[in-house]
Amino acid sequence: MLLDAPCTGSGTLRSHPEIKLRLTPEAAQAMADLQGRMLPHAAALVEPGGTLVYSVCSVTPQEGSQVVFDFLASHPEFTSEPIPDLEVPHVAAGPGVLTVPLEGVDGFFIARLRRRA
């Protein structure tokens, strides 16, 4: 299951500079709240042993790692897993990774979650 959640798009500022005009702490929190409501609904569709990938084109912690930390705290049937074979520059970000905006790559947060069998 892939949840490519709506977000502020802060990871795409290079190609969408107008985002700066609407990127506020309140906007990021509103998106994080929406993502936090969406993630359990997507998770409910994952079979035991299945995988859920959560992705946003935002680099704010509240839209990425914090959403996943909060989800994992209330859904012990899921665990985070490494992202295999990610062939773009990236760094660890809590239960997921952030892609590094180099060589034309935008900033994304990606987490891979496994539902226990």
KETIMAR-621415 format. One record per residue: x, y negated, z negated of N, C-alpha, C in turn; chain; residue in one letter. Coordinates in Angstrom, 2 decimals, decimal comma. Each point is the difference from the previous one (the first is absolute). Example, Ala and Ser with C-alpha at 12.3 -4.5 7.8 and 13.67 -1.06 7.14 Angstrom:
2
nu 13,19; nv 5,69; nw -7,80; cau -0,89; cav -1,19; caw 0,00; cu 0,90; cv -1,20; cw 0,00; kette A; rest A
nu -0,35; nv -1,05; nw 0,72; cau 0,82; cav -1,19; caw -0,06; cu -0,77; cv -1,09; cw -0,73; kette A; rest S
% end
This chain:
117
nu 0,85; nv 1,16; nw 0,00; cau -0,85; cav -1,16; caw 0,00; cu 0,90; cv -1,23; cw 0,00; kette A; rest M
nu -0,32; nv -0,97; nw 0,82; cau 0,73; cav -1,26; caw 0,04; cu -0,95; cv -1,11; cw -0,41; kette A; rest L
nu 0,40; nv -0,79; nw -1,00; cau -0,70; cav -1,22; caw -0,34; cu 0,92; cv -1,16; cw 0,35; kette A; rest L
nu -0,26; nv -0,63; nw 1,13; cau 0,72; cav -1,20; caw 0,43; cu -0,90; cv -1,15; cw -0,44; kette A; rest D
nu 0,18; nv -0,41; nw -1,25; cau -0,93; cav -0,90; caw -0,66; cu 0,14; cv -1,45; cw 0,48; kette A; rest A
nu -1,11; nv -0,74; nw -0,03; cau 0,08; cav -1,42; caw 0,30; cu 0,90; cv -0,68; cw -1,04; kette A; rest P
nu 0,73; nv -1,03; nw 0,44; cau 0,96; cav -0,64; caw -0,90; cu 0,24; cv -1,44; cw 0,45; kette A; rest C
nu 0,87; nv -0,69; nw -0,72; cau 0,33; cav -1,39; caw 0,35; cu 0,88; cv -0,09; cw 1,23; kette A; rest T
nu 0,67; nv 1,08; nw 0,37; cau 0,89; cav -0,02; caw 1,16; cu 1,32; cv -0,69; cw -0,27; kette A; rest G
nu 0,38; nv -0,13; nw -1,27; cau 1,24; cav -0,72; caw -0,33; cu 1,24; cv 0,60; cw 0,63; kette A; rest S
nu -0,05; nv 1,26; nw 0,35; cau 1,15; cav 0,63; caw 0,64; cu 0,17; cv -0,36; cw 1,47; kette A; rest G
nu -0,98; nv -0,71; nw 0,53; cau 0,05; cav -0,37; caw 1,43; cu 0,18; cv -1,50; cw 0,20; kette A; rest T
nu 0,51; nv -0,69; nw -1,01; cau 0,18; cav -1,46; caw 0,10; cu 0,84; cv -0,42; cw 1,20; kette A; rest L
nu 1,00; nv 0,80; nw 0,33; cau 0,88; cav -0,36; caw 1,12; cu -0,80; cv -0,17; cw 1,29; kette A; rest R
nu -0,92; nv 0,89; nw 0,25; cau -0,77; cav -0,07; caw 1,25; cu -1,33; cv -0,74; cw -0,16; kette A; rest S
nu -0,40; nv -0,27; nw -1,25; cau -1,26; cav -0,71; caw -0,27; cu 0,22; cv -1,06; cw -1,07; kette A; rest H
nu 0,73; nv -1,07; nw 0,34; cau 0,34; cav -1,01; caw -1,01; cu -1,21; cv -0,72; cw -0,60; kette A; rest P
nu -1,13; nv 0,05; nw 0,68; cau -1,20; cav -0,65; caw -0,53; cu -0,49; cv 0,65; cw -1,29; kette A; rest E
nu 0,45; nv 1,22; nw -0,27; cau -0,38; cav 0,69; caw -1,24; cu 0,40; cv -0,83; cw -1,21; kette A; rest I
nu 1,10; nv -0,74; nw 0,10; cau 0,45; cav -0,84; caw -1,13; cu -1,08; cv -0,97; cw -0,45; kette A; rest K
nu -0,86; nv -0,40; nw 0,91; cau -1,04; cav -0,98; caw -0,33; cu -1,09; cv 0,58; cw -0,89; kette A; rest L
nu -0,17; nv 1,30; nw 0,01; cau -1,05; cav 0,62; caw -0,81; cu 0,53; cv 0,98; cw -1,04; kette A; rest R
nu 1,32; nv 0,14; nw -0,08; cau 0,60; cav 0,94; caw -0,95; cu 0,16; cv -0,67; cw -1,36; kette A; rest L
nu -0,87; nv 0,35; nw -0,90; cau 0,02; cav -0,54; caw -1,36; cu -0,02; cv 1,16; cw -0,98; kette A; rest T
nu 0,37; nv -0,24; nw -1,25; cau -0,11; cav 1,07; caw -0,99; cu -1,43; cv 0,54; cw -0,12; kette A; rest P
nu -0,97; nv -0,88; nw 0,14; cau -1,40; cav 0,43; caw -0,08; cu -0,38; cv 0,89; cw 1,18; kette A; rest E
nu 0,48; nv -0,34; nw 1,18; cau -0,29; cav 0,82; caw 1,19; cu 0,63; cv 1,38; cw -0,13; kette A; rest A
nu 1,24; nv 0,04; nw -0,49; cau 0,66; cav 1,29; caw -0,19; cu -0,74; cv 0,84; cw -1,03; kette A; rest A
nu -0,46; nv -0,62; nw -1,07; cau -0,73; cav 0,75; caw -1,03; cu -1,35; cv 0,49; cw 0,51; kette A; rest Q
nu -0,67; nv -0,82; nw 0,80; cau -1,28; cav 0,42; caw 0,58; cu 0,19; cv 1,22; cw 0,89; kette A; rest A
nu 1,06; nv 0,00; nw 0,80; cau 0,29; cav 1,16; caw 0,86; cu 0,37; cv 1,21; cw -0,85; kette A; rest M
nu 0,79; nv -0,21; nw -1,05; cau 0,38; cav 1,11; caw -0,88; cu -1,23; cv 0,61; cw -0,65; kette A; rest A
nu -0,95; nv -0,84; nw -0,40; cau -1,24; cav 0,51; caw -0,61; cu -0,77; cv 0,85; cw 1,01; kette A; rest D
nu -0,11; nv -0,48; nw 1,24; cau -0,68; cav 0,76; caw 1,05; cu 0,72; cv 1,33; cw 0,26; kette A; rest L
nu 1,32; nv -0,05; nw 0,11; cau 0,78; cav 1,23; caw 0,24; cu -0,19; cv 0,99; cw -1,15; kette A; rest Q
nu -0,02; nv -0,53; nw -1,22; cau -0,20; cav 0,86; caw -1,17; cu -1,35; cv 0,67; cw -0,01; kette A; rest G
nu -0,99; nv -0,62; nw 0,62; cau -1,33; cav 0,64; caw 0,12; cu -0,03; cv 1,00; cw 1,15; kette A; rest R
nu 0,77; nv -0,27; nw 1,06; cau -0,01; cav 0,88; caw 1,17; cu 0,77; cv 1,30; cw -0,23; kette A; rest M
nu 1,11; nv -0,08; nw -0,71; cau 0,88; cav 1,16; caw -0,15; cu -0,70; cv 1,21; cw -0,61; kette A; rest L
nu -0,79; nv -0,14; nw -1,08; cau -0,69; cav 1,18; caw -0,53; cu -1,00; cv 0,61; cw 0,98; kette A; rest P
nu -0,63; nv -0,83; nw 0,83; cau -0,94; cav 0,53; caw 0,99; cu 0,72; cv 0,84; cw 1,06; kette A; rest H
nu 1,15; nv -0,49; nw 0,45; cau 0,80; cav 0,78; caw 0,96; cu 0,49; cv 1,29; cw -0,67; kette A; rest A
nu 0,43; nv -0,11; nw -1,26; cau 0,53; cav 1,16; caw -0,72; cu -1,06; cv 1,09; cw -0,16; kette A; rest A
nu -1,24; nv -0,39; nw -0,14; cau -1,08; cav 0,98; caw -0,17; cu -0,15; cv 0,90; cw 1,22; kette A; rest A
nu 0,51; nv -0,42; nw 1,14; cau -0,09; cav 0,78; caw 1,24; cu 1,17; cv 0,95; cw 0,20; kette A; rest L
nu 0,99; nv -0,06; nw -0,89; cau 1,20; cav 0,82; caw 0,13; cu -0,22; cv 1,34; cw -0,68; kette A; rest V
nu 0,20; nv 1,07; nw 0,74; cau -0,14; cav 1,35; caw -0,54; cu 1,15; cv 0,30; cw -0,97; kette A; rest E
nu -0,19; nv 0,94; nw -0,93; cau 1,12; cav 0,42; caw -0,86; cu 1,19; cv 0,44; cw 0,85; kette A; rest P
nu 1,18; nv -0,50; nw -0,37; cau 1,22; cav 0,27; caw 0,77; cu 0,21; cv -0,96; cw 1,14; kette A; rest G
nu -1,00; nv -0,85; nw 0,27; cau 0,08; cav -0,93; caw 1,12; cu 0,78; cv -1,26; cw -0,33; kette A; rest G
nu 0,23; nv -0,78; nw 1,03; cau 0,82; cav -1,21; caw -0,11; cu -0,83; cv -1,23; cw 0,33; kette A; rest T
nu 0,25; nv -1,05; nw -0,76; cau -0,59; cav -1,32; caw 0,23; cu 1,14; cv -0,99; cw 0,18; kette A; rest L
nu 0,01; nv -0,71; nw 1,10; cau 0,99; cav -1,05; caw 0,23; cu -0,70; cv -1,34; cw -0,12; kette A; rest V
nu 0,55; nv -0,84; nw -0,89; cau -0,53; cav -1,35; caw -0,22; cu 0,99; cv -0,97; cw 0,61; kette A; rest Y
nu -0,50; nv -0,90; nw 0,84; cau 0,88; cav -0,93; caw 0,70; cu -0,64; cv -1,37; cw 0,09; kette A; rest S
nu 0,82; nv -1,03; nw -0,21; cau -0,42; cav -1,39; caw 0,22; cu 1,14; cv -0,76; cw 0,65; kette A; rest V
nu -0,33; nv -0,98; nw 0,83; cau 1,05; cav -0,83; caw 0,61; cu 0,25; cv -1,22; cw -0,87; kette A; rest C
nu 0,08; nv 0,26; nw -1,27; cau 0,29; cav -1,03; caw -0,99; cu 1,20; cv 0,44; cw -0,82; kette A; rest S
nu 0,75; nv -0,97; nw -0,49; cau 1,16; cav 0,33; caw -0,83; cu -0,18; cv -0,49; cw -1,44; kette A; rest V
nu -1,20; nv -0,45; nw -0,34; cau -0,24; cav -0,44; caw -1,38; cu -0,18; cv 1,23; cw -0,89; kette A; rest T
nu 0,62; nv 0,01; nw -1,17; cau -0,13; cav 1,18; caw -0,88; cu -1,45; cv 0,31; cw -0,37; kette A; rest P
nu -0,82; nv -1,03; nw -0,22; cau -1,37; cav 0,29; caw -0,42; cu -0,82; cv 0,68; cw 1,09; kette A; rest Q
nu 0,38; nv -0,15; nw 1,27; cau -0,71; cav 0,68; caw 1,08; cu 0,60; cv 1,36; cw 0,35; kette A; rest E
nu 1,18; nv 0,27; nw -0,49; cau 0,68; cav 1,25; caw 0,33; cu 0,16; cv 0,89; cw -1,20; kette A; rest G
nu 1,16; nv -0,10; nw -0,61; cau 0,33; cav 0,93; caw -1,09; cu -0,99; cv -0,08; cw -1,15; kette A; rest S
nu -0,50; nv -1,20; nw -0,34; cau -0,92; cav -0,09; caw -1,15; cu -1,32; cv 0,70; cw 0,26; kette A; rest Q
nu -0,52; nv -0,12; nw 1,22; cau -1,24; cav 0,71; caw 0,35; cu 0,20; cv 1,50; cw -0,18; kette A; rest V
nu 1,14; nv 0,51; nw 0,45; cau 0,26; cav 1,44; caw -0,08; cu 0,28; cv 0,42; cw -1,45; kette A; rest V
nu 0,77; nv -0,80; nw -0,75; cau 0,22; cav 0,30; caw -1,42; cu -1,34; cv 0,11; cw -0,73; kette A; rest F
nu -0,88; nv -0,98; nw 0,22; cau -1,31; cav 0,01; caw -0,67; cu -0,82; cv 1,22; cw 0,41; kette A; rest D
nu 0,04; nv 0,33; nw 1,28; cau -0,73; cav 1,17; caw 0,48; cu 0,53; cv 1,27; cw -0,65; kette A; rest F
nu 1,31; nv 0,18; nw -0,01; cau 0,59; cav 1,21; caw -0,57; cu -0,29; cv 0,11; cw -1,50; kette A; rest L
nu -0,06; nv -1,12; nw -0,69; cau -0,29; cav 0,01; caw -1,44; cu -1,40; cv 0,52; cw -0,29; kette A; rest A
nu -0,93; nv -0,23; nw 0,91; cau -1,38; cav 0,45; caw -0,22; cu -0,38; cv 1,23; cw 0,82; kette A; rest S
nu 0,93; nv 0,52; nw 0,78; cau -0,25; cav 1,19; caw 0,83; cu 1,17; cv 0,98; cw -0,15; kette A; rest H
nu 0,06; nv 0,70; nw -1,13; cau 1,14; cav 0,90; caw -0,24; cu 0,07; cv 1,18; cw 0,96; kette A; rest P
nu -1,03; nv 0,20; nw 0,80; cau 0,02; cav 1,08; caw 0,98; cu 0,88; cv -0,35; cw 1,21; kette A; rest E
nu 0,51; nv -1,23; nw 0,05; cau 0,88; cav -0,44; caw 1,08; cu 1,39; cv -0,30; cw -0,54; kette A; rest F
nu 1,01; nv 0,28; nw 0,81; cau 1,38; cav -0,37; caw -0,31; cu 0,61; cv -0,68; cw 1,22; kette A; rest T
nu 0,98; nv -0,85; nw -0,24; cau 0,67; cav -0,63; caw 1,14; cu 1,10; cv 0,92; cw 0,50; kette A; rest S
nu 0,27; nv -0,09; nw 1,29; cau 1,05; cav 0,80; caw 0,65; cu 0,86; cv -0,91; cw 0,86; kette A; rest E
nu 1,23; nv 0,43; nw 0,26; cau 0,85; cav -0,77; caw 0,93; cu -0,62; cv -0,02; cw 1,40; kette A; rest P
nu 0,30; nv -1,05; nw 0,73; cau -0,44; cav -0,11; caw 1,40; cu 1,06; cv 0,70; cw 0,86; kette A; rest I
nu -0,35; nv 1,09; nw 0,68; cau 1,01; cav 0,71; caw 0,79; cu 0,30; cv -0,69; cw 1,33; kette A; rest P
nu 1,26; nv 0,03; nw 0,37; cau 0,43; cav -0,42; caw 1,34; cu -0,46; cv -1,41; cw 0,40; kette A; rest D
nu 0,04; nv -0,93; nw -0,93; cau -0,34; cav -1,38; caw 0,33; cu 1,21; cv -0,63; cw 0,70; kette A; rest L
nu -0,13; nv -0,25; nw 1,28; cau 1,14; cav -0,39; caw 0,84; cu 0,14; cv -1,50; cw 0,18; kette A; rest E
nu -0,48; nv -0,77; nw -0,97; cau 0,19; cav -1,45; caw 0,01; cu 0,65; cv -0,38; cw -1,33; kette A; rest V
nu 0,72; nv -1,13; nw -0,04; cau 0,61; cav -0,40; caw -1,26; cu -1,07; cv -0,18; cw -1,08; kette A; rest P
nu 0,29; nv 0,53; nw -1,20; cau -0,97; cav -0,09; caw -1,08; cu 0,71; cv 0,07; cw -1,35; kette A; rest H
nu -0,72; nv -0,43; nw -1,03; cau 0,50; cav 0,07; caw -1,38; cu -1,10; cv 0,58; cw -0,87; kette A; rest V
nu 0,42; nv 0,63; nw -1,09; cau -0,96; cav 0,55; caw -0,95; cu -0,80; cv -1,13; cw -0,63; kette A; rest A
nu -1,29; nv 0,26; nw -0,23; cau -0,90; cav -0,97; caw -0,63; cu -0,98; cv 0,76; cw -0,87; kette A; rest A
nu 0,44; nv 0,36; nw -1,21; cau -0,88; cav 0,75; caw -0,90; cu -0,38; cv 1,34; cw 0,60; kette A; rest G
nu -1,31; nv 0,25; nw 0,13; cau -0,44; cav 1,29; caw 0,53; cu 0,01; cv 0,08; cw 1,52; kette A; rest P
nu 0,60; nv -0,98; nw 0,66; cau 0,04; cav -0,01; caw 1,45; cu 1,27; cv -0,65; cw 0,51; kette A; rest G
nu -0,09; nv -0,54; nw 1,21; cau 1,14; cav -0,70; caw 0,60; cu -0,49; cv -1,29; cw 0,65; kette A; rest V
nu 0,94; nv -0,93; nw 0,13; cau -0,22; cav -1,21; caw 0,79; cu 0,90; cv 0,07; cw 1,21; kette A; rest L
nu -0,57; nv -0,21; nw 1,18; cau 0,85; cav -0,09; caw 1,17; cu 0,70; cv -1,36; cw -0,03; kette A; rest T
nu 1,21; nv -0,03; nw 0,50; cau 0,81; cav -1,22; caw -0,01; cu -0,15; cv -0,67; cw 1,36; kette A; rest V
nu -0,36; nv -1,27; nw 0,02; cau -0,23; cav -0,67; caw 1,29; cu 1,29; cv -0,30; cw 0,75; kette A; rest P
nu 0,57; nv 1,05; nw 0,57; cau 1,20; cav -0,10; caw 0,83; cu -0,30; cv 0,57; cw 1,37; kette A; rest L
nu 0,68; nv -0,50; nw 1,00; cau -0,10; cav 0,55; caw 1,35; cu -1,44; cv 0,07; cw 0,51; kette A; rest E
nu -0,80; nv -1,03; nw -0,34; cau -1,36; cav -0,07; caw 0,51; cu -1,04; cv 0,75; cw -0,82; kette A; rest G
nu 0,41; nv 0,66; nw -1,07; cau -0,94; cav 0,74; caw -0,85; cu -0,65; cv -0,98; cw -0,97; kette A; rest V
nu -1,30; nv 0,08; nw -0,18; cau -0,69; cav -0,82; caw -0,99; cu 0,11; cv 0,65; cw -1,37; kette A; rest D
nu -0,36; nv -0,76; nw -1,02; cau 0,00; cav 0,54; caw -1,36; cu -1,30; cv 0,73; cw -0,30; kette A; rest G
nu 0,13; nv 1,24; nw -0,43; cau -1,15; cav 0,83; caw -0,36; cu 0,28; cv 0,68; cw -1,32; kette A; rest F
nu -1,04; nv 0,26; nw -0,77; cau 0,10; cav 0,90; caw -1,15; cu -0,68; cv 1,29; cw 0,40; kette A; rest F
nu 0,65; nv 1,12; nw -0,28; cau -0,55; cav 1,31; caw 0,34; cu 0,22; cv 0,94; cw -1,19; kette A; rest I
nu -1,07; nv 0,70; nw -0,37; cau 0,11; cav 1,01; caw -1,05; cu -0,65; cv 1,29; cw 0,51; kette A; rest A
nu 0,63; nv 1,10; nw -0,34; cau -0,53; cav 1,33; caw 0,36; cu -0,41; cv 0,67; cw -1,30; kette A; rest R
nu -1,26; nv 0,39; nw -0,07; cau -0,56; cav 0,59; caw -1,21; cu -0,52; cv 1,39; cw 0,30; kette A; rest L
nu 0,30; nv 0,93; nw -0,88; cau -0,44; cav 1,39; caw 0,19; cu -1,03; cv 0,35; cw -1,08; kette A; rest R
nu -1,11; nv 0,58; nw 0,45; cau -1,01; cav 0,50; caw -0,95; cu 0,42; cv 1,39; cw -0,44; kette A; rest R
nu 0,10; nv 0,19; nw -1,29; cau 0,41; cav 1,31; caw -0,50; cu -0,99; cv 1,07; cw 0,45; kette A; rest R
nu 0,53; nv 1,17; nw 0,27; cau -0,84; cav 1,12; caw 0,48; cu -0,82; cv 0,58; cw -1,13; kette A; rest A
% end
